[in-house]
Amino acid sequence: MKDLVEFIVKALVDNPDQVTVSEIEGEKTTVIELRVAQEDLGKVIGRQGRTARAIRTLLTAAATKDKKRIVLEILE
């Protein structure tokens, strides 16, 4: 899942070298923390959060087959 988020976000931003993704795994829930450059934050979130919501939807669909729950946190 970490690789999926990294692939999607690096395609969206102007500074792909500043994208960092960390994964914290729990028993049934996985938290993915995403950090991008300050000027790329708006591109990752999108208008009214549409891009972030779309990324979360893809993660949910991918995690369903593993019977896990994934939470994406976009950090500043």
PDB file of N, CA, C, O and CB in Angstrom:
ATOM      1  N   MET A   1       0.826  -1.193   0.000  1.00  0.00           N
ATOM      2  CA  MET A   1       0.000   0.000   0.000  1.00  0.00           C
ATOM      3  C   MET A   1       0.874   1.263   0.000  1.00  0.00           C
ATOM      4  O   MET A   1       0.539   2.273  -0.618  1.00  0.00           O
ATOM      5  CB  MET A   1      -0.942  -0.005   1.215  1.00  0.00           C
ATOM      6  N   LYS A   2       1.976   1.173   0.696  1.00  0.00           N
ATOM      7  CA  LYS A   2       2.889   2.309   0.757  1.00  0.00           C
ATOM      8  C   LYS A   2       3.388   2.660  -0.645  1.00  0.00           C
ATOM      9  O   LYS A   2       3.474   3.834  -1.003  1.00  0.00           O
ATOM     10  CB  LYS A   2       4.078   2.000   1.694  1.00  0.00           C
ATOM     11  N   ASP A   3       3.712   1.650  -1.424  1.00  0.00           N
ATOM     12  CA  ASP A   3       4.201   1.876  -2.782  1.00  0.00           C
ATOM     13  C   ASP A   3       3.127   2.480  -3.676  1.00  0.00           C
ATOM     14  O   ASP A   3       3.428   3.311  -4.533  1.00  0.00           O
ATOM     15  CB  ASP A   3       4.699   0.574  -3.383  1.00  0.00           C
ATOM     16  N   LEU A   4       1.892   2.073  -3.486  1.00  0.00           N
ATOM     17  CA  LEU A   4       0.782   2.611  -4.268  1.00  0.00           C
ATOM     18  C   LEU A   4       0.609   4.103  -4.009  1.00  0.00           C
ATOM     19  O   LEU A   4       0.473   4.886  -4.950  1.00  0.00           O
ATOM     20  CB  LEU A   4      -0.516   1.864  -3.942  1.00  0.00           C
ATOM     21  N   VAL A   5       0.614   4.497  -2.749  1.00  0.00           N
ATOM     22  CA  VAL A   5       0.474   5.915  -2.392  1.00  0.00           C
ATOM     23  C   VAL A   5       1.645   6.707  -2.945  1.00  0.00           C
ATOM     24  O   VAL A   5       1.455   7.789  -3.501  1.00  0.00           O
ATOM     25  CB  VAL A   5       0.382   6.093  -0.859  1.00  0.00           C
ATOM     26  N   GLU A   6       2.846   6.182  -2.798  1.00  0.00           N
ATOM     27  CA  GLU A   6       4.035   6.884  -3.275  1.00  0.00           C
ATOM     28  C   GLU A   6       3.993   7.073  -4.793  1.00  0.00           C
ATOM     29  O   GLU A   6       4.343   8.142  -5.292  1.00  0.00           O
ATOM     30  CB  GLU A   6       5.301   6.116  -2.874  1.00  0.00           C
ATOM     31  N   PHE A   7       3.572   6.057  -5.517  1.00  0.00           N
ATOM     32  CA  PHE A   7       3.478   6.133  -6.978  1.00  0.00           C
ATOM     33  C   PHE A   7       2.472   7.195  -7.414  1.00  0.00           C
ATOM     34  O   PHE A   7       2.762   7.999  -8.300  1.00  0.00           O
ATOM     35  CB  PHE A   7       3.084   4.770  -7.558  1.00  0.00           C
ATOM     36  N   ILE A   8       1.306   7.202  -6.803  1.00  0.00           N
ATOM     37  CA  ILE A   8       0.249   8.154  -7.170  1.00  0.00           C
ATOM     38  C   ILE A   8       0.675   9.582  -6.854  1.00  0.00           C
ATOM     39  O   ILE A   8       0.539  10.473  -7.692  1.00  0.00           O
ATOM     40  CB  ILE A   8      -1.062   7.820  -6.433  1.00  0.00           C
ATOM     41  N   VAL A   9       1.188   9.801  -5.651  1.00  0.00           N
ATOM     42  CA  VAL A   9       1.516  11.156  -5.214  1.00  0.00           C
ATOM     43  C   VAL A   9       2.699  11.719  -5.994  1.00  0.00           C
ATOM     44  O   VAL A   9       2.696  12.899  -6.342  1.00  0.00           O
ATOM     45  CB  VAL A   9       1.822  11.172  -3.719  1.00  0.00           C
ATOM     46  N   LYS A  10       3.701  10.904  -6.272  1.00  0.00           N
ATOM     47  CA  LYS A  10       4.852  11.399  -7.030  1.00  0.00           C
ATOM     48  C   LYS A  10       4.455  11.846  -8.434  1.00  0.00           C
ATOM     49  O   LYS A  10       5.094  12.728  -9.007  1.00  0.00           O
ATOM     50  CB  LYS A  10       5.929  10.321  -7.116  1.00  0.00           C
ATOM     51  N   ALA A  11       3.403  11.243  -8.991  1.00  0.00           N
ATOM     52  CA  ALA A  11       2.925  11.653 -10.309  1.00  0.00           C
ATOM     53  C   ALA A  11       2.191  12.992 -10.244  1.00  0.00           C
ATOM     54  O   ALA A  11       2.087  13.684 -11.258  1.00  0.00           O
ATOM     55  CB  ALA A  11       2.006  10.581 -10.895  1.00  0.00           C
ATOM     56  N   LEU A  12       1.686  13.365  -9.078  1.00  0.00           N
ATOM     57  CA  LEU A  12       0.892  14.582  -8.932  1.00  0.00           C
ATOM     58  C   LEU A  12       1.715  15.833  -8.632  1.00  0.00           C
ATOM     59  O   LEU A  12       1.362  16.927  -9.073  1.00  0.00           O
ATOM     60  CB  LEU A  12      -0.111  14.389  -7.850  1.00  0.00           C
ATOM     61  N   VAL A  13       2.795  15.683  -7.896  1.00  0.00           N
ATOM     62  CA  VAL A  13       3.497  16.843  -7.346  1.00  0.00           C
ATOM     63  C   VAL A  13       4.620  17.342  -8.254  1.00  0.00           C
ATOM     64  O   VAL A  13       5.049  16.646  -9.175  1.00  0.00           O
ATOM     65  CB  VAL A  13       4.062  16.502  -5.988  1.00  0.00           C
ATOM     66  N   ASP A  14       5.091  18.571  -7.975  1.00  0.00           N
ATOM     67  CA  ASP A  14       6.212  19.161  -8.712  1.00  0.00           C
ATOM     68  C   ASP A  14       7.559  18.731  -8.137  1.00  0.00           C
ATOM     69  O   ASP A  14       8.560  18.717  -8.853  1.00  0.00           O
ATOM     70  CB  ASP A  14       6.108  20.682  -8.699  1.00  0.00           C
ATOM     71  N   ASN A  15       7.593  18.382  -6.854  1.00  0.00           N
ATOM     72  CA  ASN A  15       8.834  17.975  -6.186  1.00  0.00           C
ATOM     73  C   ASN A  15       8.721  16.519  -5.709  1.00  0.00           C
ATOM     74  O   ASN A  15       8.527  16.279  -4.518  1.00  0.00           O
ATOM     75  CB  ASN A  15       9.147  18.918  -4.983  1.00  0.00           C
ATOM     76  N   PRO A  16       8.840  15.546  -6.626  1.00  0.00           N
ATOM     77  CA  PRO A  16       8.662  14.147  -6.207  1.00  0.00           C
ATOM     78  C   PRO A  16       9.757  13.641  -5.270  1.00  0.00           C
ATOM     79  O   PRO A  16       9.564  12.641  -4.579  1.00  0.00           O
ATOM     80  CB  PRO A  16       8.609  13.261  -7.419  1.00  0.00           C
ATOM     81  N   ASP A  17      10.904  14.323  -5.241  1.00  0.00           N
ATOM     82  CA  ASP A  17      11.975  13.885  -4.350  1.00  0.00           C
ATOM     83  C   ASP A  17      11.698  14.223  -2.888  1.00  0.00           C
ATOM     84  O   ASP A  17      12.362  13.690  -1.998  1.00  0.00           O
ATOM     85  CB  ASP A  17      13.283  14.510  -4.774  1.00  0.00           C
ATOM     86  N   GLN A  18      10.728  15.099  -2.625  1.00  0.00           N
ATOM     87  CA  GLN A  18      10.391  15.470  -1.250  1.00  0.00           C
ATOM     88  C   GLN A  18       9.185  14.693  -0.706  1.00  0.00           C
ATOM     89  O   GLN A  18       8.689  15.001   0.378  1.00  0.00           O
ATOM     90  CB  GLN A  18      10.111  16.961  -1.177  1.00  0.00           C
ATOM     91  N   VAL A  19       8.723  13.708  -1.438  1.00  0.00           N
ATOM     92  CA  VAL A  19       7.600  12.887  -0.982  1.00  0.00           C
ATOM     93  C   VAL A  19       8.134  11.778  -0.081  1.00  0.00           C
ATOM     94  O   VAL A  19       9.006  11.008  -0.482  1.00  0.00           O
ATOM     95  CB  VAL A  19       6.811  12.290  -2.192  1.00  0.00           C
ATOM     96  N   THR A  20       7.603  11.703   1.142  1.00  0.00           N
ATOM     97  CA  THR A  20       7.954  10.616   2.045  1.00  0.00           C
ATOM     98  C   THR A  20       6.678   9.949   2.530  1.00  0.00           C
ATOM     99  O   THR A  20       5.709  10.609   2.905  1.00  0.00           O
ATOM    100  CB  THR A  20       8.799  11.129   3.239  1.00  0.00           C
ATOM    101  N   VAL A  21       6.704   8.638   2.513  1.00  0.00           N
ATOM    102  CA  VAL A  21       5.549   7.853   2.930  1.00  0.00           C
ATOM    103  C   VAL A  21       6.020   6.874   3.983  1.00  0.00           C
ATOM    104  O   VAL A  21       6.990   6.147   3.770  1.00  0.00           O
ATOM    105  CB  VAL A  21       4.882   7.114   1.724  1.00  0.00           C
ATOM    106  N   SER A  22       5.338   6.849   5.121  1.00  0.00           N
ATOM    107  CA  SER A  22       5.660   5.867   6.157  1.00  0.00           C
ATOM    108  C   SER A  22       4.405   5.088   6.497  1.00  0.00           C
ATOM    109  O   SER A  22       3.290   5.602   6.412  1.00  0.00           O
ATOM    110  CB  SER A  22       6.245   6.553   7.427  1.00  0.00           C
ATOM    111  N   GLU A  23       4.605   3.848   6.879  1.00  0.00           N
ATOM    112  CA  GLU A  23       3.484   2.944   7.122  1.00  0.00           C
ATOM    113  C   GLU A  23       3.583   2.403   8.543  1.00  0.00           C
ATOM    114  O   GLU A  23       4.620   1.879   8.948  1.00  0.00           O
ATOM    115  CB  GLU A  23       3.466   1.780   6.087  1.00  0.00           C
ATOM    116  N   ILE A  24       2.497   2.533   9.291  1.00  0.00           N
ATOM    117  CA  ILE A  24       2.429   2.033  10.657  1.00  0.00           C
ATOM    118  C   ILE A  24       1.350   0.954  10.675  1.00  0.00           C
ATOM    119  O   ILE A  24       0.165   1.242  10.515  1.00  0.00           O
ATOM    120  CB  ILE A  24       2.120   3.191  11.695  1.00  0.00           C
ATOM    121  N   GLU A  25       1.772  -0.277  10.870  1.00  0.00           N
ATOM    122  CA  GLU A  25       0.830  -1.387  10.799  1.00  0.00           C
ATOM    123  C   GLU A  25       0.328  -1.782  12.175  1.00  0.00           C
ATOM    124  O   GLU A  25       1.095  -1.911  13.129  1.00  0.00           O
ATOM    125  CB  GLU A  25       1.474  -2.580  10.122  1.00  0.00           C
ATOM    126  N   GLY A  26      -0.979  -1.970  12.250  1.00  0.00           N
ATOM    127  CA  GLY A  26      -1.610  -2.487  13.447  1.00  0.00           C
ATOM    128  C   GLY A  26      -2.172  -3.855  13.137  1.00  0.00           C
ATOM    129  O   GLY A  26      -1.863  -4.439  12.098  1.00  0.00           O
ATOM    130  N   GLU A  27      -2.995  -4.368  14.031  1.00  0.00           N
ATOM    131  CA  GLU A  27      -3.554  -5.696  13.825  1.00  0.00           C
ATOM    132  C   GLU A  27      -4.536  -5.717  12.656  1.00  0.00           C
ATOM    133  O   GLU A  27      -4.438  -6.569  11.773  1.00  0.00           O
ATOM    134  CB  GLU A  27      -4.244  -6.176  15.092  1.00  0.00           C
ATOM    135  N   LYS A  28      -5.482  -4.778  12.653  1.00  0.00           N
ATOM    136  CA  LYS A  28      -6.459  -4.723  11.571  1.00  0.00           C
ATOM    137  C   LYS A  28      -6.441  -3.396  10.832  1.00  0.00           C
ATOM    138  O   LYS A  28      -7.097  -3.258   9.800  1.00  0.00           O
ATOM    139  CB  LYS A  28      -7.838  -4.978  12.113  1.00  0.00           C
ATOM    140  N   THR A  29      -5.710  -2.427  11.335  1.00  0.00           N
ATOM    141  CA  THR A  29      -5.678  -1.103  10.731  1.00  0.00           C
ATOM    142  C   THR A  29      -4.234  -0.719  10.425  1.00  0.00           C
ATOM    143  O   THR A  29      -3.324  -0.949  11.221  1.00  0.00           O
ATOM    144  CB  THR A  29      -6.338  -0.056  11.662  1.00  0.00           C
ATOM    145  N   THR A  30      -4.056  -0.136   9.263  1.00  0.00           N
ATOM    146  CA  THR A  30      -2.751   0.372   8.851  1.00  0.00           C
ATOM    147  C   THR A  30      -2.875   1.866   8.633  1.00  0.00           C
ATOM    148  O   THR A  30      -3.795   2.325   7.957  1.00  0.00           O
ATOM    149  CB  THR A  30      -2.237  -0.342   7.563  1.00  0.00           C
ATOM    150  N   VAL A  31      -1.949   2.631   9.205  1.00  0.00           N
ATOM    151  CA  VAL A  31      -1.942   4.079   9.038  1.00  0.00           C
ATOM    152  C   VAL A  31      -0.797   4.430   8.096  1.00  0.00           C
ATOM    153  O   VAL A  31       0.349   4.046   8.328  1.00  0.00           O
ATOM    154  CB  VAL A  31      -1.797   4.821  10.418  1.00  0.00           C
ATOM    155  N   ILE A  32      -1.114   5.157   7.041  1.00  0.00           N
ATOM    156  CA  ILE A  32      -0.105   5.605   6.091  1.00  0.00           C
ATOM    157  C   ILE A  32       0.029   7.111   6.245  1.00  0.00           C
ATOM    158  O   ILE A  32      -0.934   7.855   6.059  1.00  0.00           O
ATOM    159  CB  ILE A  32      -0.478   5.210   4.618  1.00  0.00           C
ATOM    160  N   GLU A  33       1.244   7.553   6.588  1.00  0.00           N
ATOM    161  CA  GLU A  33       1.517   8.977   6.769  1.00  0.00           C
ATOM    162  C   GLU A  33       2.235   9.494   5.535  1.00  0.00           C
ATOM    163  O   GLU A  33       3.227   8.916   5.089  1.00  0.00           O
ATOM    164  CB  GLU A  33       2.362   9.235   8.052  1.00  0.00           C
ATOM    165  N   LEU A  34       1.721  10.592   4.988  1.00  0.00           N
ATOM    166  CA  LEU A  34       2.256  11.165   3.762  1.00  0.00           C
ATOM    167  C   LEU A  34       2.747  12.571   4.031  1.00  0.00           C
ATOM    168  O   LEU A  34       2.026  13.394   4.595  1.00  0.00           O
ATOM    169  CB  LEU A  34       1.199  11.164   2.645  1.00  0.00           C
ATOM    170  N   ARG A  35       3.974  12.843   3.627  1.00  0.00           N
ATOM    171  CA  ARG A  35       4.547  14.193   3.737  1.00  0.00           C
ATOM    172  C   ARG A  35       4.989  14.632   2.353  1.00  0.00           C
ATOM    173  O   ARG A  35       5.644  13.888   1.623  1.00  0.00           O
ATOM    174  CB  ARG A  35       5.751  14.232   4.749  1.00  0.00           C
ATOM    175  N   VAL A  36       4.613  15.865   2.006  1.00  0.00           N
ATOM    176  CA  VAL A  36       5.029  16.456   0.733  1.00  0.00           C
ATOM    177  C   VAL A  36       5.555  17.858   1.005  1.00  0.00           C
ATOM    178  O   VAL A  36       5.428  18.379   2.114  1.00  0.00           O
ATOM    179  CB  VAL A  36       3.846  16.489  -0.297  1.00  0.00           C
ATOM    180  N   ALA A  37       6.146  18.461  -0.021  1.00  0.00           N
ATOM    181  CA  ALA A  37       6.616  19.840   0.113  1.00  0.00           C
ATOM    182  C   ALA A  37       5.417  20.755   0.328  1.00  0.00           C
ATOM    183  O   ALA A  37       4.311  20.462  -0.126  1.00  0.00           O
ATOM    184  CB  ALA A  37       7.430  20.282  -1.142  1.00  0.00           C
ATOM    185  N   GLN A  38       5.642  21.850   1.017  1.00  0.00           N
ATOM    186  CA  GLN A  38       4.554  22.776   1.363  1.00  0.00           C
ATOM    187  C   GLN A  38       3.808  23.272   0.122  1.00  0.00           C
ATOM    188  O   GLN A  38       2.584  23.394   0.142  1.00  0.00           O
ATOM    189  CB  GLN A  38       5.108  23.971   2.145  1.00  0.00           C
ATOM    190  N   GLU A  39       4.537  23.558  -0.952  1.00  0.00           N
ATOM    191  CA  GLU A  39       3.885  24.083  -2.156  1.00  0.00           C
ATOM    192  C   GLU A  39       3.102  23.005  -2.917  1.00  0.00           C
ATOM    193  O   GLU A  39       2.289  23.336  -3.780  1.00  0.00           O
ATOM    194  CB  GLU A  39       4.926  24.702  -3.077  1.00  0.00           C
ATOM    195  N   ASP A  40       3.333  21.730  -2.612  1.00  0.00           N
ATOM    196  CA  ASP A  40       2.608  20.640  -3.267  1.00  0.00           C
ATOM    197  C   ASP A  40       1.414  20.147  -2.457  1.00  0.00           C
ATOM    198  O   ASP A  40       0.673  19.276  -2.912  1.00  0.00           O
ATOM    199  CB  ASP A  40       3.544  19.490  -3.527  1.00  0.00           C
ATOM    200  N   LEU A  41       1.229  20.688  -1.286  1.00  0.00           N
ATOM    201  CA  LEU A  41       0.159  20.223  -0.407  1.00  0.00           C
ATOM    202  C   LEU A  41      -1.215  20.395  -1.046  1.00  0.00           C
ATOM    203  O   LEU A  41      -2.062  19.509  -0.931  1.00  0.00           O
ATOM    204  CB  LEU A  41       0.209  20.968   0.917  1.00  0.00           C
ATOM    205  N   GLY A  42      -1.446  21.505  -1.707  1.00  0.00           N
ATOM    206  CA  GLY A  42      -2.730  21.747  -2.354  1.00  0.00           C
ATOM    207  C   GLY A  42      -3.006  20.783  -3.489  1.00  0.00           C
ATOM    208  O   GLY A  42      -4.159  20.420  -3.721  1.00  0.00           O
ATOM    209  N   LYS A  43      -1.982  20.365  -4.193  1.00  0.00           N
ATOM    210  CA  LYS A  43      -2.159  19.425  -5.298  1.00  0.00           C
ATOM    211  C   LYS A  43      -2.559  18.046  -4.791  1.00  0.00           C
ATOM    212  O   LYS A  43      -3.345  17.344  -5.428  1.00  0.00           O
ATOM    213  CB  LYS A  43      -0.879  19.326  -6.122  1.00  0.00           C
ATOM    214  N   VAL A  44      -2.020  17.669  -3.655  1.00  0.00           N
ATOM    215  CA  VAL A  44      -2.341  16.355  -3.100  1.00  0.00           C
ATOM    216  C   VAL A  44      -3.752  16.349  -2.507  1.00  0.00           C
ATOM    217  O   VAL A  44      -4.470  15.356  -2.617  1.00  0.00           O
ATOM    218  CB  VAL A  44      -1.308  15.957  -2.026  1.00  0.00           C
ATOM    219  N   ILE A  45      -4.142  17.450  -1.884  1.00  0.00           N
ATOM    220  CA  ILE A  45      -5.478  17.521  -1.282  1.00  0.00           C
ATOM    221  C   ILE A  45      -6.532  17.737  -2.362  1.00  0.00           C
ATOM    222  O   ILE A  45      -7.575  17.083  -2.341  1.00  0.00           O
ATOM    223  CB  ILE A  45      -5.547  18.656  -0.232  1.00  0.00           C
ATOM    224  N   GLY A  46      -6.281  18.635  -3.298  1.00  0.00           N
ATOM    225  CA  GLY A  46      -7.231  18.884  -4.378  1.00  0.00           C
ATOM    226  C   GLY A  46      -8.333  19.833  -3.957  1.00  0.00           C
ATOM    227  O   GLY A  46      -8.425  20.230  -2.796  1.00  0.00           O
ATOM    228  N   ARG A  47      -9.169  20.190  -4.921  1.00  0.00           N
ATOM    229  CA  ARG A  47     -10.288  21.090  -4.622  1.00  0.00           C
ATOM    230  C   ARG A  47     -11.293  20.394  -3.726  1.00  0.00           C
ATOM    231  O   ARG A  47     -11.817  19.330  -4.058  1.00  0.00           O
ATOM    232  CB  ARG A  47     -10.970  21.568  -5.918  1.00  0.00           C
ATOM    233  N   GLN A  48     -11.548  21.007  -2.598  1.00  0.00           N
ATOM    234  CA  GLN A  48     -12.479  20.492  -1.593  1.00  0.00           C
ATOM    235  C   GLN A  48     -12.138  19.059  -1.178  1.00  0.00           C
ATOM    236  O   GLN A  48     -13.020  18.299  -0.776  1.00  0.00           O
ATOM    237  CB  GLN A  48     -13.908  20.549  -2.126  1.00  0.00           C
ATOM    238  N   GLY A  49     -10.854  18.692  -1.278  1.00  0.00           N
ATOM    239  CA  GLY A  49     -10.406  17.375  -0.831  1.00  0.00           C
ATOM    240  C   GLY A  49     -10.693  16.240  -1.784  1.00  0.00           C
ATOM    241  O   GLY A  49     -10.641  15.076  -1.387  1.00  0.00           O
ATOM    242  N   ARG A  50     -10.994  16.546  -3.026  1.00  0.00           N
ATOM    243  CA  ARG A  50     -11.379  15.492  -3.978  1.00  0.00           C
ATOM    244  C   ARG A  50     -10.233  14.547  -4.289  1.00  0.00           C
ATOM    245  O   ARG A  50     -10.440  13.335  -4.350  1.00  0.00           O
ATOM    246  CB  ARG A  50     -11.885  16.110  -5.266  1.00  0.00           C
ATOM    247  N   THR A  51      -9.034  15.066  -4.488  1.00  0.00           N
ATOM    248  CA  THR A  51      -7.892  14.203  -4.808  1.00  0.00           C
ATOM    249  C   THR A  51      -7.550  13.302  -3.626  1.00  0.00           C
ATOM    250  O   THR A  51      -7.303  12.110  -3.804  1.00  0.00           O
ATOM    251  CB  THR A  51      -6.666  15.050  -5.202  1.00  0.00           C
ATOM    252  N   ALA A  52      -7.535  13.860  -2.434  1.00  0.00           N
ATOM    253  CA  ALA A  52      -7.256  13.061  -1.235  1.00  0.00           C
ATOM    254  C   ALA A  52      -8.328  11.992  -1.045  1.00  0.00           C
ATOM    255  O   ALA A  52      -8.019  10.858  -0.681  1.00  0.00           O
ATOM    256  CB  ALA A  52      -7.176  13.964   0.015  1.00  0.00           C
ATOM    257  N   ARG A  53      -9.572  12.349  -1.288  1.00  0.00           N
ATOM    258  CA  ARG A  53     -10.670  11.386  -1.158  1.00  0.00           C
ATOM    259  C   ARG A  53     -10.528  10.261  -2.180  1.00  0.00           C
ATOM    260  O   ARG A  53     -10.809   9.104  -1.867  1.00  0.00           O
ATOM    261  CB  ARG A  53     -12.029  12.090  -1.331  1.00  0.00           C
ATOM    262  N   ALA A  54     -10.095  10.588  -3.398  1.00  0.00           N
ATOM    263  CA  ALA A  54      -9.904   9.579  -4.433  1.00  0.00           C
ATOM    264  C   ALA A  54      -8.774   8.616  -4.061  1.00  0.00           C
ATOM    265  O   ALA A  54      -8.888   7.410  -4.279  1.00  0.00           O
ATOM    266  CB  ALA A  54      -9.606  10.249  -5.779  1.00  0.00           C
ATOM    267  N   ILE A  55      -7.683   9.148  -3.500  1.00  0.00           N
ATOM    268  CA  ILE A  55      -6.572   8.290  -3.069  1.00  0.00           C
ATOM    269  C   ILE A  55      -7.038   7.372  -1.945  1.00  0.00           C
ATOM    270  O   ILE A  55      -6.695   6.189  -1.925  1.00  0.00           O
ATOM    271  CB  ILE A  55      -5.358   9.143  -2.604  1.00  0.00           C
ATOM    272  N   ARG A  56      -7.816   7.908  -1.011  1.00  0.00           N
ATOM    273  CA  ARG A  56      -8.334   7.087   0.096  1.00  0.00           C
ATOM    274  C   ARG A  56      -9.275   5.998  -0.424  1.00  0.00           C
ATOM    275  O   ARG A  56      -9.279   4.885   0.102  1.00  0.00           O
ATOM    276  CB  ARG A  56      -9.072   7.974   1.128  1.00  0.00           C
ATOM    277  N   THR A  57     -10.064   6.304  -1.443  1.00  0.00           N
ATOM    278  CA  THR A  57     -10.970   5.313  -2.031  1.00  0.00           C
ATOM    279  C   THR A  57     -10.184   4.178  -2.667  1.00  0.00           C
ATOM    280  O   THR A  57     -10.542   3.011  -2.508  1.00  0.00           O
ATOM    281  CB  THR A  57     -11.888   5.969  -3.075  1.00  0.00           C
ATOM    282  N   LEU A  58      -9.117   4.506  -3.384  1.00  0.00           N
ATOM    283  CA  LEU A  58      -8.273   3.472  -3.981  1.00  0.00           C
ATOM    284  C   LEU A  58      -7.632   2.591  -2.916  1.00  0.00           C
ATOM    285  O   LEU A  58      -7.554   1.373  -3.076  1.00  0.00           O
ATOM    286  CB  LEU A  58      -7.193   4.107  -4.849  1.00  0.00           C
ATOM    287  N   LEU A  59      -7.176   3.206  -1.835  1.00  0.00           N
ATOM    288  CA  LEU A  59      -6.573   2.432  -0.752  1.00  0.00           C
ATOM    289  C   LEU A  59      -7.584   1.503  -0.098  1.00  0.00           C
ATOM    290  O   LEU A  59      -7.268   0.359   0.228  1.00  0.00           O
ATOM    291  CB  LEU A  59      -5.975   3.363   0.292  1.00  0.00           C
ATOM    292  N   THR A  60      -8.795   1.998   0.091  1.00  0.00           N
ATOM    293  CA  THR A  60      -9.843   1.176   0.693  1.00  0.00           C
ATOM    294  C   THR A  60     -10.158  -0.022  -0.190  1.00  0.00           C
ATOM    295  O   THR A  60     -10.318  -1.139   0.302  1.00  0.00           O
ATOM    296  CB  THR A  60     -11.111   2.006   0.932  1.00  0.00           C
ATOM    297  N   ALA A  61     -10.246   0.213  -1.495  1.00  0.00           N
ATOM    298  CA  ALA A  61     -10.530  -0.880  -2.423  1.00  0.00           C
ATOM    299  C   ALA A  61      -9.404  -1.906  -2.434  1.00  0.00           C
ATOM    300  O   ALA A  61      -9.658  -3.110  -2.473  1.00  0.00           O
ATOM    301  CB  ALA A  61     -10.753  -0.335  -3.833  1.00  0.00           C
ATOM    302  N   ALA A  62      -8.169  -1.437  -2.399  1.00  0.00           N
ATOM    303  CA  ALA A  62      -7.032  -2.352  -2.408  1.00  0.00           C
ATOM    304  C   ALA A  62      -6.914  -3.125  -1.094  1.00  0.00           C
ATOM    305  O   ALA A  62      -6.464  -4.271  -1.087  1.00  0.00           O
ATOM    306  CB  ALA A  62      -5.745  -1.583  -2.674  1.00  0.00           C
ATOM    307  N   ALA A  63      -7.311  -2.508   0.009  1.00  0.00           N
ATOM    308  CA  ALA A  63      -7.183  -3.160   1.317  1.00  0.00           C
ATOM    309  C   ALA A  63      -8.328  -4.124   1.613  1.00  0.00           C
ATOM    310  O   ALA A  63      -8.211  -4.978   2.492  1.00  0.00           O
ATOM    311  CB  ALA A  63      -7.113  -2.114   2.406  1.00  0.00           C
ATOM    312  N   THR A  64      -9.416  -3.992   0.893  1.00  0.00           N
ATOM    313  CA  THR A  64     -10.580  -4.836   1.150  1.00  0.00           C
ATOM    314  C   THR A  64     -10.252  -6.306   0.947  1.00  0.00           C
ATOM    315  O   THR A  64     -10.725  -7.153   1.705  1.00  0.00           O
ATOM    316  CB  THR A  64     -11.738  -4.431   0.246  1.00  0.00           C
ATOM    317  N   LYS A  65      -9.452  -6.624  -0.060  1.00  0.00           N
ATOM    318  CA  LYS A  65      -9.131  -8.033  -0.312  1.00  0.00           C
ATOM    319  C   LYS A  65      -8.259  -8.626   0.792  1.00  0.00           C
ATOM    320  O   LYS A  65      -8.252  -9.842   0.985  1.00  0.00           O
ATOM    321  CB  LYS A  65      -8.427  -8.177  -1.658  1.00  0.00           C
ATOM    322  N   ASP A  66      -7.525  -7.783   1.518  1.00  0.00           N
ATOM    323  CA  ASP A  66      -6.729  -8.258   2.647  1.00  0.00           C
ATOM    324  C   ASP A  66      -7.505  -8.209   3.964  1.00  0.00           C
ATOM    325  O   ASP A  66      -6.991  -8.588   5.016  1.00  0.00           O
ATOM    326  CB  ASP A  66      -5.460  -7.432   2.769  1.00  0.00           C
ATOM    327  N   LYS A  67      -8.751  -7.737   3.887  1.00  0.00           N
ATOM    328  CA  LYS A  67      -9.618  -7.600   5.065  1.00  0.00           C
ATOM    329  C   LYS A  67      -8.967  -6.705   6.117  1.00  0.00           C
ATOM    330  O   LYS A  67      -8.975  -7.015   7.308  1.00  0.00           O
ATOM    331  CB  LYS A  67      -9.932  -8.984   5.670  1.00  0.00           C
ATOM    332  N   LYS A  68      -8.402  -5.587   5.654  1.00  0.00           N
ATOM    333  CA  LYS A  68      -7.785  -4.611   6.533  1.00  0.00           C
ATOM    334  C   LYS A  68      -8.426  -3.254   6.310  1.00  0.00           C
ATOM    335  O   LYS A  68      -9.181  -3.060   5.358  1.00  0.00           O
ATOM    336  CB  LYS A  68      -6.267  -4.543   6.300  1.00  0.00           C
ATOM    337  N   ARG A  69      -8.122  -2.332   7.184  1.00  0.00           N
ATOM    338  CA  ARG A  69      -8.593  -0.946   7.070  1.00  0.00           C
ATOM    339  C   ARG A  69      -7.369  -0.062   6.970  1.00  0.00           C
ATOM    340  O   ARG A  69      -6.408  -0.219   7.724  1.00  0.00           O
ATOM    341  CB  ARG A  69      -9.500  -0.528   8.289  1.00  0.00           C
ATOM    342  N   ILE A  70      -7.413   0.866   6.037  1.00  0.00           N
ATOM    343  CA  ILE A  70      -6.263   1.745   5.834  1.00  0.00           C
ATOM    344  C   ILE A  70      -6.683   3.182   6.046  1.00  0.00           C
ATOM    345  O   ILE A  70      -7.726   3.611   5.552  1.00  0.00           O
ATOM    346  CB  ILE A  70      -5.661   1.559   4.424  1.00  0.00           C
ATOM    347  N   VAL A  71      -5.871   3.932   6.784  1.00  0.00           N
ATOM    348  CA  VAL A  71      -6.116   5.341   7.054  1.00  0.00           C
ATOM    349  C   VAL A  71      -4.963   6.126   6.445  1.00  0.00           C
ATOM    350  O   VAL A  71      -3.800   5.844   6.731  1.00  0.00           O
ATOM    351  CB  VAL A  71      -6.255   5.624   8.597  1.00  0.00           C
ATOM    352  N   LEU A  72      -5.278   7.111   5.605  1.00  0.00           N
ATOM    353  CA  LEU A  72      -4.259   7.972   5.009  1.00  0.00           C
ATOM    354  C   LEU A  72      -4.249   9.287   5.737  1.00  0.00           C
ATOM    355  O   LEU A  72      -5.267   9.976   5.794  1.00  0.00           O
ATOM    356  CB  LEU A  72      -4.507   8.185   3.502  1.00  0.00           C
ATOM    357  N   GLU A  73      -3.099   9.651   6.300  1.00  0.00           N
ATOM    358  CA  GLU A  73      -2.938  10.938   6.964  1.00  0.00           C
ATOM    359  C   GLU A  73      -1.970  11.780   6.161  1.00  0.00           C
ATOM    360  O   GLU A  73      -0.843  11.360   5.901  1.00  0.00           O
ATOM    361  CB  GLU A  73      -2.441  10.764   8.422  1.00  0.00           C
ATOM    362  N   ILE A  74      -2.407  12.978   5.763  1.00  0.00           N
ATOM    363  CA  ILE A  74      -1.553  13.893   5.025  1.00  0.00           C
ATOM    364  C   ILE A  74      -1.002  14.895   6.022  1.00  0.00           C
ATOM    365  O   ILE A  74      -1.750  15.703   6.572  1.00  0.00           O
ATOM    366  CB  ILE A  74      -2.328  14.604   3.862  1.00  0.00           C
ATOM    367  N   LEU A  75       0.296  14.847   6.258  1.00  0.00           N
ATOM    368  CA  LEU A  75       0.930  15.690   7.276  1.00  0.00           C
ATOM    369  C   LEU A  75       1.603  16.884   6.630  1.00  0.00           C
ATOM    370  O   LEU A  75       2.063  16.813   5.490  1.00  0.00           O
ATOM    371  CB  LEU A  75       1.951  14.884   8.092  1.00  0.00           C
ATOM    372  N   GLU A  76       1.658  17.981   7.368  1.00  0.00           N
ATOM    373  CA  GLU A  76       2.318  19.190   6.872  1.00  0.00           C
ATOM    374  C   GLU A  76       3.780  19.193   7.243  1.00  0.00           C
ATOM    375  O   GLU A  76       4.500  20.134   6.909  1.00  0.00           O
ATOM    376  CB  GLU A  76       1.640  20.440   7.419  1.00  0.00           C
TER     377      GLU A  76
END
